[in-house]
Amino acid sequence: MAEQNPGILVVEDEADVRDAVSGILREAGFGVITAADGAEALEAAAVTSIGVVILGVRLPDIDGLSVLARLRELRPSLRVIVLSGAADEEIVLEALRSGACDYLAKPIHGEELLLSARRAAESYATSSRWTKLRGRLDRLVARVDELATTGRDRADDARQAIEGALVQATSEVLEAEKTSYMRVDADGHWLEVVACVGRRLAPGEFDPVEVGQGVAGGVLARGEALIVTDVASDPRIIGNHADGRYASSSFVAAPVSVAGRSLGVLCATDRVAGGAFADEDVTLLRLLAMQGAALLAGSTACVVNGAIDPLPEAIAVDFQRLAVLPKAGEGDELDRDAELSRQICQAVVDEVEASRVIHEALRPVASLLPAAPVSIFLIDPSDGTLRKEGECDGGVCGDRDELPRDRGLTGVVLQTGHVVATRDPASDPRFDPTCDTPSNGQIRPFLCIPLKLRGKVVGVFRGYLQEGADASARTGEVIGSALSAAVRSALLYRSLLEAIEDVAEARRVSRN
Protein backbone atom coordinates (compact mmCIF):
# COMPACT_ATOMS: atom_id res chain seq x y z
CA MET A 1 0.00 0.00 0.00
CA ALA A 2 1.46 3.39 -1.01
CA GLU A 3 2.02 5.93 1.74
CA GLN A 4 -0.46 8.80 1.75
CA ASN A 5 0.80 12.25 0.76
CA PRO A 6 1.42 14.58 3.72
CA GLY A 7 -1.03 17.44 3.99
CA ILE A 8 -0.18 20.94 2.75
CA LEU A 9 -0.81 24.23 4.56
CA VAL A 10 -1.30 27.20 2.21
CA VAL A 11 -0.64 30.56 3.90
CA GLU A 12 -1.52 33.61 1.76
CA ASP A 13 -3.44 36.81 2.50
CA GLU A 14 -4.71 37.30 -1.09
CA ALA A 15 -7.86 35.19 -1.26
CA ASP A 16 -7.77 34.61 -5.03
CA VAL A 17 -4.16 33.36 -4.90
CA ARG A 18 -4.91 31.22 -1.84
CA ASP A 19 -7.94 29.66 -3.53
CA ALA A 20 -6.09 29.04 -6.80
CA VAL A 21 -3.15 27.33 -5.09
CA SER A 22 -5.31 25.18 -2.81
CA GLY A 23 -7.58 24.21 -5.72
CA ILE A 24 -4.69 22.96 -7.86
CA LEU A 25 -3.29 20.96 -4.93
CA ARG A 26 -6.64 19.39 -4.05
CA GLU A 27 -7.22 18.31 -7.65
CA ALA A 28 -3.81 16.57 -7.51
CA GLY A 29 -4.88 14.57 -4.45
CA PHE A 30 -3.33 16.57 -1.59
CA GLY A 31 -5.14 17.34 1.62
CA VAL A 32 -5.06 21.13 2.05
CA ILE A 33 -5.57 23.52 4.96
CA THR A 34 -5.53 27.29 4.36
CA ALA A 35 -4.60 30.29 6.48
CA ALA A 36 -4.90 34.02 5.73
CA ASP A 37 -2.29 35.34 8.17
CA GLY A 38 0.67 34.34 10.34
CA ALA A 39 -1.32 33.65 13.51
CA GLU A 40 -3.64 31.23 11.70
CA ALA A 41 -0.63 29.60 10.04
CA LEU A 42 1.16 28.87 13.33
CA GLU A 43 -2.01 27.37 14.78
CA ALA A 44 -2.71 25.23 11.70
CA ALA A 45 0.89 23.99 11.49
CA ALA A 46 0.36 22.04 14.70
CA VAL A 47 -1.83 19.56 12.77
CA THR A 48 0.37 16.48 12.56
CA SER A 49 -0.83 15.50 9.09
CA ILE A 50 0.71 18.67 7.67
CA GLY A 51 4.14 18.07 6.14
CA VAL A 52 4.50 20.96 3.69
CA VAL A 53 3.79 24.68 4.05
CA ILE A 54 3.41 27.07 1.10
CA LEU A 55 4.08 30.41 2.79
CA GLY A 56 3.44 33.89 1.45
CA VAL A 57 6.31 36.19 2.44
CA ARG A 58 4.09 39.24 2.98
CA LEU A 59 1.33 38.71 5.56
CA PRO A 60 -0.85 41.32 7.28
CA ASP A 61 0.07 40.53 10.91
CA ILE A 62 3.47 38.79 11.01
CA ASP A 63 6.07 38.94 8.23
CA GLY A 64 6.74 35.70 6.40
CA LEU A 65 10.36 35.35 7.59
CA SER A 66 9.24 35.48 11.22
CA VAL A 67 6.57 32.86 10.53
CA LEU A 68 9.22 30.69 8.84
CA ALA A 69 11.53 30.98 11.85
CA ARG A 70 8.72 30.05 14.22
CA LEU A 71 7.70 27.07 12.07
CA ARG A 72 11.29 25.84 12.11
CA GLU A 73 11.25 26.01 15.91
CA LEU A 74 7.89 24.28 16.31
CA ARG A 75 8.34 21.58 13.68
CA PRO A 76 11.86 21.43 12.19
CA SER A 77 10.87 18.60 9.83
CA LEU A 78 8.32 20.72 7.93
CA ARG A 79 9.19 21.52 4.31
CA VAL A 80 8.46 25.20 3.61
CA ILE A 81 8.02 26.65 0.10
CA VAL A 82 7.93 30.44 0.04
CA LEU A 83 5.50 32.27 -2.22
CA SER A 84 6.69 35.67 -3.41
CA GLY A 85 6.08 38.58 -5.74
CA ALA A 86 8.53 39.82 -8.36
CA ALA A 87 9.98 42.45 -5.98
CA ASP A 88 10.72 40.06 -3.12
CA GLU A 89 14.01 38.53 -4.30
CA GLU A 90 16.00 39.58 -1.20
CA ILE A 91 13.31 38.16 1.11
CA VAL A 92 13.30 34.91 -0.88
CA LEU A 93 17.08 34.57 -0.59
CA GLU A 94 16.89 35.12 3.16
CA ALA A 95 14.09 32.54 3.43
CA LEU A 96 16.18 29.96 1.56
CA ARG A 97 19.12 30.68 3.89
CA SER A 98 16.76 30.20 6.86
CA GLY A 99 15.62 26.73 5.81
CA ALA A 100 12.97 27.07 3.10
CA CYS A 101 13.30 24.25 0.57
CA ASP A 102 12.01 26.09 -2.53
CA TYR A 103 10.24 29.22 -3.73
CA LEU A 104 7.42 30.04 -6.14
CA ALA A 105 6.83 33.34 -7.88
CA LYS A 106 3.46 34.97 -8.57
CA PRO A 107 1.58 34.52 -10.83
CA ILE A 108 1.43 30.81 -10.03
CA HIS A 109 2.03 28.27 -12.79
CA GLY A 110 0.13 25.04 -12.02
CA GLU A 111 2.74 22.59 -13.26
CA GLU A 112 5.55 24.38 -11.42
CA LEU A 113 3.45 24.40 -8.23
CA LEU A 114 2.79 20.67 -8.39
CA LEU A 115 6.42 19.84 -9.15
CA SER A 116 7.60 21.80 -6.12
CA ALA A 117 4.86 20.45 -3.85
CA ARG A 118 5.44 16.82 -4.81
CA ARG A 119 9.18 17.05 -4.29
CA ALA A 120 8.72 18.72 -0.91
CA ALA A 121 6.16 16.09 0.10
CA GLU A 122 8.48 13.25 -0.91
CA SER A 123 11.38 14.83 0.97
CA TYR A 124 9.21 15.20 4.09
CA ALA A 125 7.98 11.60 3.81
CA THR A 126 11.56 10.32 3.49
CA SER A 127 12.70 12.28 6.54
CA SER A 128 9.69 11.12 8.56
CA ARG A 129 10.39 7.53 7.60
CA TRP A 130 13.95 7.79 8.86
CA THR A 131 12.82 9.41 12.11
CA LYS A 132 10.34 6.59 12.73
CA LEU A 133 12.99 4.01 11.89
CA ARG A 134 15.35 5.59 14.41
CA GLY A 135 12.70 5.14 17.12
CA ARG A 136 12.16 1.52 16.11
CA LEU A 137 15.90 0.89 16.25
CA ASP A 138 15.95 2.31 19.78
CA ARG A 139 13.24 -0.20 20.71
CA LEU A 140 15.20 -2.94 18.98
CA VAL A 141 18.29 -2.22 21.05
CA ALA A 142 16.21 -2.32 24.24
CA ARG A 143 14.56 -5.62 23.27
CA VAL A 144 17.91 -7.16 22.30
CA ASP A 145 19.25 -6.29 25.75
CA GLU A 146 16.23 -7.99 27.32
CA LEU A 147 16.61 -11.06 25.12
CA ALA A 148 20.23 -11.43 26.18
CA THR A 149 19.16 -11.86 29.81
CA THR A 150 16.18 -14.14 29.15
CA GLY A 151 18.06 -17.41 28.90
CA ARG A 152 20.11 -16.70 32.02
CA ASP A 153 17.02 -15.85 34.07
CA ARG A 154 15.21 -19.04 32.99
CA ALA A 155 17.96 -21.65 33.01
CA ASP A 156 15.45 -24.49 33.57
CA ASP A 157 13.69 -23.92 30.24
CA ALA A 158 15.95 -21.45 28.46
CA ARG A 159 14.92 -22.41 24.94
CA GLN A 160 11.19 -21.91 25.55
CA ALA A 161 11.84 -18.63 27.37
CA ILE A 162 13.99 -17.28 24.53
CA GLU A 163 11.45 -18.34 21.88
CA GLY A 164 8.61 -16.65 23.76
CA ALA A 165 10.60 -13.46 24.31
CA LEU A 166 11.63 -13.45 20.66
CA VAL A 167 8.07 -13.35 19.32
CA GLN A 168 7.12 -10.68 21.86
CA ALA A 169 10.08 -8.54 20.78
CA THR A 170 9.19 -9.07 17.11
CA SER A 171 5.62 -7.96 17.71
CA GLU A 172 6.76 -4.74 19.40
CA VAL A 173 9.65 -3.79 17.12
CA LEU A 174 7.82 -4.57 13.84
CA GLU A 175 4.53 -3.21 15.21
CA ALA A 176 2.80 -6.42 14.11
CA GLU A 177 -0.38 -7.87 15.61
CA LYS A 178 0.56 -11.49 14.83
CA THR A 179 4.02 -13.03 15.19
CA SER A 180 5.20 -16.61 15.50
CA TYR A 181 8.33 -18.72 15.81
CA MET A 182 8.47 -22.11 14.08
CA ARG A 183 11.12 -24.52 15.36
CA VAL A 184 12.77 -27.25 13.29
CA ASP A 185 12.22 -30.74 14.71
CA ALA A 186 15.07 -33.04 15.73
CA ASP A 187 15.16 -34.77 12.33
CA GLY A 188 15.25 -31.51 10.38
CA HIS A 189 12.13 -32.35 8.36
CA TRP A 190 9.30 -30.35 9.94
CA LEU A 191 8.61 -26.87 11.31
CA GLU A 192 6.29 -26.52 14.30
CA VAL A 193 4.89 -23.34 15.89
CA VAL A 194 6.27 -23.24 19.44
CA ALA A 195 5.63 -19.58 20.34
CA CYS A 196 3.22 -16.96 19.01
CA VAL A 197 1.53 -13.62 19.72
CA GLY A 198 -1.97 -12.55 18.64
CA ARG A 199 -3.01 -15.92 17.20
CA ARG A 200 -6.29 -17.70 17.98
CA LEU A 201 -4.64 -21.11 18.21
CA ALA A 202 -2.20 -22.18 20.90
CA PRO A 203 1.28 -23.26 19.71
CA GLY A 204 0.51 -27.00 19.87
CA GLU A 205 -2.65 -26.64 17.76
CA PHE A 206 -0.97 -25.56 14.50
CA ASP A 207 -0.32 -28.05 11.72
CA PRO A 208 3.40 -28.69 11.13
CA VAL A 209 4.98 -27.50 7.88
CA GLU A 210 7.45 -29.60 5.95
CA VAL A 211 10.85 -28.02 5.34
CA GLY A 212 10.96 -26.84 1.72
CA GLN A 213 7.15 -26.63 1.47
CA GLY A 214 4.86 -23.66 1.93
CA VAL A 215 6.03 -20.16 2.83
CA ALA A 216 7.91 -20.86 6.07
CA GLY A 217 9.38 -24.11 4.77
CA GLY A 218 10.67 -22.32 1.67
CA VAL A 219 12.20 -19.51 3.73
CA LEU A 220 14.12 -22.03 5.82
CA ALA A 221 15.27 -24.09 2.84
CA ARG A 222 16.52 -21.05 0.92
CA GLY A 223 18.06 -19.41 3.97
CA GLU A 224 16.76 -16.00 2.90
CA ALA A 225 14.29 -13.56 4.43
CA LEU A 226 11.04 -12.95 2.54
CA ILE A 227 8.81 -9.89 2.31
CA VAL A 228 5.42 -10.04 0.62
CA THR A 229 3.41 -6.86 0.11
CA ASP A 230 0.32 -8.53 -1.38
CA VAL A 231 -0.34 -12.28 -1.14
CA ALA A 232 -3.00 -12.08 -3.85
CA SER A 233 -0.59 -10.92 -6.55
CA ASP A 234 2.81 -12.27 -5.48
CA PRO A 235 3.67 -15.25 -7.74
CA ARG A 236 5.87 -16.76 -5.01
CA ILE A 237 2.90 -17.08 -2.67
CA ILE A 238 -0.15 -17.91 -4.78
CA GLY A 239 -1.33 -21.37 -3.75
CA ASN A 240 0.93 -21.47 -0.67
CA HIS A 241 -0.95 -19.07 1.61
CA ALA A 242 -4.35 -19.74 3.18
CA ASP A 243 -6.94 -17.11 2.24
CA GLY A 244 -8.62 -15.33 5.12
CA ARG A 245 -6.08 -16.40 7.75
CA TYR A 246 -4.78 -12.87 8.21
CA ALA A 247 -6.37 -9.42 8.10
CA SER A 248 -3.41 -8.09 6.10
CA SER A 249 -2.16 -9.08 2.65
CA SER A 250 1.45 -8.44 3.67
CA PHE A 251 3.89 -10.37 5.85
CA VAL A 252 7.60 -10.92 6.50
CA ALA A 253 9.54 -14.06 7.48
CA ALA A 254 13.21 -14.72 8.23
CA PRO A 255 15.23 -17.87 8.89
CA VAL A 256 16.77 -18.26 12.33
CA SER A 257 20.16 -19.86 11.78
CA VAL A 258 23.74 -19.66 12.94
CA ALA A 259 26.95 -21.01 11.39
CA GLY A 260 24.98 -22.94 8.77
CA ARG A 261 22.67 -24.55 11.34
CA SER A 262 18.96 -23.94 10.73
CA LEU A 263 16.95 -23.53 13.94
CA GLY A 264 13.61 -22.18 12.76
CA VAL A 265 11.66 -19.36 11.11
CA LEU A 266 10.43 -16.06 12.58
CA CYS A 267 7.25 -14.62 11.02
CA ALA A 268 5.18 -11.43 11.36
CA THR A 269 1.95 -10.24 9.74
CA ASP A 270 -0.88 -7.71 10.23
CA ARG A 271 0.80 -4.38 10.96
CA VAL A 272 -0.93 -2.50 13.78
CA ALA A 273 -1.15 0.64 11.62
CA GLY A 274 -2.24 -1.32 8.53
CA GLY A 275 -0.53 -1.28 5.17
CA ALA A 276 2.35 -3.34 3.84
CA PHE A 277 5.67 -4.17 5.43
CA ALA A 278 8.70 -2.38 3.95
CA ASP A 279 12.40 -3.09 3.44
CA GLU A 280 13.34 -1.72 6.85
CA ASP A 281 10.98 -4.25 8.45
CA VAL A 282 13.02 -7.05 6.86
CA THR A 283 16.23 -5.53 8.26
CA LEU A 284 14.74 -5.31 11.76
CA LEU A 285 13.44 -8.88 11.54
CA ARG A 286 16.87 -10.13 10.45
CA LEU A 287 18.50 -8.43 13.43
CA LEU A 288 16.02 -10.08 15.79
CA ALA A 289 16.52 -13.46 14.07
CA MET A 290 20.29 -13.12 14.42
CA GLN A 291 20.04 -12.34 18.13
CA GLY A 292 17.57 -15.17 18.66
CA ALA A 293 19.80 -17.61 16.77
CA ALA A 294 22.86 -16.73 18.84
CA LEU A 295 20.94 -17.22 22.10
CA LEU A 296 19.18 -20.40 20.99
CA ALA A 297 22.43 -21.91 19.74
CA GLY A 298 23.89 -21.37 23.19
CA SER A 299 20.93 -22.79 25.11
CA THR A 300 21.36 -26.30 26.50
CA ALA A 301 18.21 -27.62 24.81
CA CYS A 302 19.00 -26.30 21.32
CA VAL A 303 17.94 -28.54 18.44
CA VAL A 304 20.29 -28.75 15.44
CA ASN A 305 18.65 -30.13 12.30
CA GLY A 306 20.16 -32.36 9.65
CA ALA A 307 20.95 -31.27 6.11
CA ILE A 308 18.25 -29.48 4.11
CA ASP A 309 18.09 -28.25 0.52
CA PRO A 310 21.57 -26.90 -0.23
CA LEU A 311 22.28 -23.37 -1.32
CA PRO A 312 23.46 -22.76 -4.87
CA GLU A 313 27.17 -23.54 -5.11
CA ALA A 314 28.39 -19.96 -5.62
CA ILE A 315 26.49 -18.76 -2.56
CA ALA A 316 27.43 -21.75 -0.45
CA VAL A 317 31.14 -21.01 -0.99
CA ASP A 318 30.68 -17.52 0.40
CA PHE A 319 28.80 -18.83 3.43
CA GLN A 320 31.56 -21.29 4.21
CA ARG A 321 34.04 -18.44 4.32
CA LEU A 322 31.80 -16.22 6.40
CA ALA A 323 30.37 -18.65 8.94
CA VAL A 324 31.49 -18.18 12.52
CA LEU A 325 30.52 -20.27 15.53
CA PRO A 326 28.80 -18.54 18.44
CA LYS A 327 31.40 -17.16 20.80
CA ALA A 328 31.76 -14.94 23.81
CA GLY A 329 30.95 -11.35 22.93
CA GLU A 330 28.61 -12.23 20.05
CA GLY A 331 25.80 -10.31 21.75
CA ASP A 332 28.06 -7.26 21.76
CA GLU A 333 28.43 -7.60 17.98
CA LEU A 334 24.66 -7.69 17.56
CA ASP A 335 24.34 -4.58 19.73
CA ARG A 336 26.95 -2.93 17.54
CA ASP A 337 24.99 -3.86 14.39
CA ALA A 338 21.85 -2.25 15.77
CA GLU A 339 23.82 0.83 16.79
CA LEU A 340 25.31 1.02 13.30
CA SER A 341 21.81 1.14 11.78
CA ARG A 342 20.70 3.74 14.30
CA GLN A 343 23.67 6.03 13.70
CA ILE A 344 23.43 5.79 9.89
CA CYS A 345 19.73 6.63 10.23
CA GLN A 346 20.53 9.61 12.48
CA ALA A 347 23.17 10.89 10.05
CA VAL A 348 20.70 10.88 7.15
CA VAL A 349 18.04 12.66 9.23
CA ASP A 350 20.46 15.35 10.43
CA GLU A 351 22.25 16.07 7.14
CA VAL A 352 20.39 18.07 4.51
CA GLU A 353 23.32 18.87 2.20
CA ALA A 354 23.06 16.39 -0.69
CA SER A 355 26.82 16.32 -1.20
CA ARG A 356 27.42 15.29 2.43
CA VAL A 357 24.68 12.71 3.08
CA ILE A 358 26.78 9.73 1.96
CA HIS A 359 29.93 10.94 3.75
CA GLU A 360 28.04 11.44 7.02
CA ALA A 361 26.36 8.03 6.67
CA LEU A 362 29.80 6.42 6.32
CA ARG A 363 31.29 8.06 9.42
CA PRO A 364 29.64 5.73 11.99
CA VAL A 365 30.59 2.71 9.86
CA ALA A 366 34.25 3.73 9.90
CA SER A 367 34.11 4.36 13.64
CA LEU A 368 32.21 1.28 14.84
CA LEU A 369 33.68 -1.45 12.62
CA PRO A 370 36.41 0.06 12.82
CA ALA A 371 37.66 0.43 9.25
CA ALA A 372 39.40 2.87 6.91
CA PRO A 373 38.86 3.71 4.21
CA VAL A 374 35.16 3.02 3.82
CA SER A 375 33.54 4.09 0.59
CA ILE A 376 30.48 3.88 -1.65
CA PHE A 377 30.66 3.30 -5.39
CA LEU A 378 27.66 3.69 -7.72
CA ILE A 379 27.26 2.40 -11.26
CA ASP A 380 27.68 5.13 -13.86
CA PRO A 381 24.77 4.57 -16.30
CA SER A 382 26.78 6.01 -19.20
CA ASP A 383 29.49 3.33 -19.26
CA GLY A 384 28.74 0.88 -16.42
CA THR A 385 31.89 1.81 -14.46
CA LEU A 386 31.78 1.93 -10.67
CA ARG A 387 32.57 5.50 -9.60
CA LYS A 388 33.31 6.59 -6.06
CA GLU A 389 30.41 8.60 -4.66
CA GLY A 390 31.76 9.23 -1.18
CA GLU A 391 34.24 7.95 1.39
CA CYS A 392 35.58 8.34 4.89
CA ASP A 393 39.32 7.66 4.84
CA GLY A 394 40.09 8.07 8.55
CA GLY A 395 43.27 9.91 7.65
CA VAL A 396 44.83 6.64 6.42
CA CYS A 397 44.45 6.46 2.65
CA GLY A 398 41.67 6.81 0.15
CA ASP A 399 39.96 4.19 -1.96
CA ARG A 400 40.27 4.10 -5.75
CA ASP A 401 38.28 6.66 -7.73
CA GLU A 402 36.70 4.16 -10.12
CA LEU A 403 36.49 0.39 -10.52
CA PRO A 404 35.61 -2.10 -13.27
CA ARG A 405 32.30 -3.82 -12.61
CA ASP A 406 33.37 -7.31 -13.71
CA ARG A 407 36.65 -7.99 -11.89
CA GLY A 408 37.74 -9.23 -8.48
CA LEU A 409 35.67 -9.76 -5.37
CA THR A 410 34.04 -6.38 -5.97
CA GLY A 411 32.74 -7.65 -9.30
CA VAL A 412 31.42 -10.82 -7.60
CA VAL A 413 29.38 -8.71 -5.17
CA LEU A 414 28.01 -6.54 -7.97
CA GLN A 415 27.03 -9.51 -10.13
CA THR A 416 25.60 -11.82 -7.42
CA GLY A 417 24.13 -9.29 -5.00
CA HIS A 418 25.72 -11.13 -2.04
CA VAL A 419 28.07 -9.90 0.68
CA VAL A 420 31.74 -10.81 0.57
CA ALA A 421 33.50 -10.60 3.94
CA THR A 422 36.93 -12.11 4.44
CA ARG A 423 39.93 -11.71 6.75
CA ASP A 424 42.31 -12.84 4.01
CA PRO A 425 41.06 -11.70 0.60
CA ALA A 426 44.28 -12.79 -1.16
CA SER A 427 43.46 -16.45 -0.40
CA ASP A 428 40.33 -16.22 -2.57
CA PRO A 429 41.02 -17.13 -6.22
CA ARG A 430 38.61 -14.38 -7.32
CA PHE A 431 40.68 -11.68 -5.59
CA ASP A 432 42.18 -9.04 -7.89
CA PRO A 433 44.76 -6.75 -6.21
CA THR A 434 44.26 -4.06 -8.85
CA CYS A 435 40.67 -3.44 -7.77
CA ASP A 436 40.14 -5.18 -4.38
CA THR A 437 42.62 -2.97 -2.52
CA PRO A 438 42.58 0.75 -1.63
CA SER A 439 44.70 3.31 -3.46
CA ASN A 440 47.92 2.30 -1.65
CA GLY A 441 47.53 -1.34 -2.79
CA GLN A 442 47.70 -2.76 0.75
CA ILE A 443 45.85 -6.07 1.27
CA ARG A 444 43.67 -5.99 4.39
CA PRO A 445 40.53 -7.68 5.77
CA PHE A 446 37.83 -6.82 3.26
CA LEU A 447 34.08 -6.21 3.49
CA CYS A 448 32.18 -5.56 0.27
CA ILE A 449 28.39 -5.14 0.27
CA PRO A 450 25.84 -4.71 -2.55
CA LEU A 451 23.71 -1.56 -2.41
CA LYS A 452 20.20 -2.04 -3.75
CA LEU A 453 17.34 0.21 -4.75
CA ARG A 454 13.99 -1.49 -5.43
CA GLY A 455 15.74 -4.84 -5.52
CA LYS A 456 18.31 -3.81 -8.14
CA VAL A 457 22.04 -3.58 -7.34
CA VAL A 458 23.14 0.00 -8.06
CA GLY A 459 26.55 0.00 -6.42
CA VAL A 460 28.72 -1.35 -3.62
CA PHE A 461 30.09 -0.42 -0.23
CA ARG A 462 33.73 -1.30 0.45
CA GLY A 463 35.49 -1.26 3.81
CA TYR A 464 39.03 -2.22 4.83
CA LEU A 465 39.16 -3.41 8.43
CA GLN A 466 42.03 -3.21 10.86
CA GLU A 467 44.52 -6.08 10.71
CA GLY A 468 43.23 -9.12 12.60
CA ALA A 469 39.64 -7.83 12.70
CA ASP A 470 36.75 -10.20 11.94
CA ALA A 471 34.68 -9.64 8.83
CA SER A 472 31.03 -10.43 9.56
CA ALA A 473 28.46 -11.27 6.87
CA ARG A 474 25.51 -10.39 9.08
CA THR A 475 27.05 -6.99 9.86
CA GLY A 476 27.35 -6.57 6.10
CA GLU A 477 23.62 -7.21 5.66
CA VAL A 478 22.76 -4.58 8.27
CA ILE A 479 25.12 -1.99 6.79
CA GLY A 480 23.88 -2.75 3.27
CA SER A 481 20.23 -2.13 4.11
CA ALA A 482 20.94 1.12 5.97
CA LEU A 483 23.39 2.51 3.41
CA SER A 484 21.08 1.62 0.51
CA ALA A 485 18.44 3.83 2.11
CA ALA A 486 21.05 6.56 2.64
CA VAL A 487 21.97 6.42 -1.05
CA ARG A 488 18.29 6.72 -1.95
CA SER A 489 18.01 9.85 0.23
CA ALA A 490 21.16 11.37 -1.26
CA LEU A 491 19.90 10.85 -4.80
CA LEU A 492 16.53 12.32 -3.84
CA TYR A 493 18.16 15.42 -2.31
CA ARG A 494 20.34 15.81 -5.40
CA SER A 495 17.38 15.62 -7.77
CA LEU A 496 15.56 18.19 -5.62
CA LEU A 497 18.45 20.64 -5.88
CA GLU A 498 18.81 20.07 -9.63
CA ALA A 499 15.09 20.70 -10.14
CA ILE A 500 15.25 23.91 -8.07
CA GLU A 501 18.26 25.11 -10.06
CA ASP A 502 16.53 24.29 -13.37
CA VAL A 503 13.44 26.25 -12.34
CA ALA A 504 15.54 29.18 -11.15
CA GLU A 505 17.49 29.23 -14.43
CA ALA A 506 14.25 29.09 -16.44
CA ARG A 507 12.95 32.09 -14.48
CA ARG A 508 16.14 34.07 -15.08
CA VAL A 509 15.97 33.35 -18.82
CA SER A 510 12.30 34.32 -19.04
CA ARG A 511 12.93 37.64 -17.26
CA ASN A 512 15.72 38.50 -19.65
Helices and strands as residue ranges (DSSP letters): E 7-11, H 15-27, E 32-35, H 38-44, E 50-56, H 64-74, E 79-84, H 89-97, E 102-105, H 110-153, G 155-157, H 158-173, E 176-184, E 190-197, G 203-205, E 209-210, H 214-222, E 226-228, E 251-258, E 261-271, H 279-298, H 313-322, H 330-350, H 354-368, E 371-379, E 386-392, E 402-403, H 408-416, E 420-422, G 425-427, E 446-453, E 456-465, H 473-511
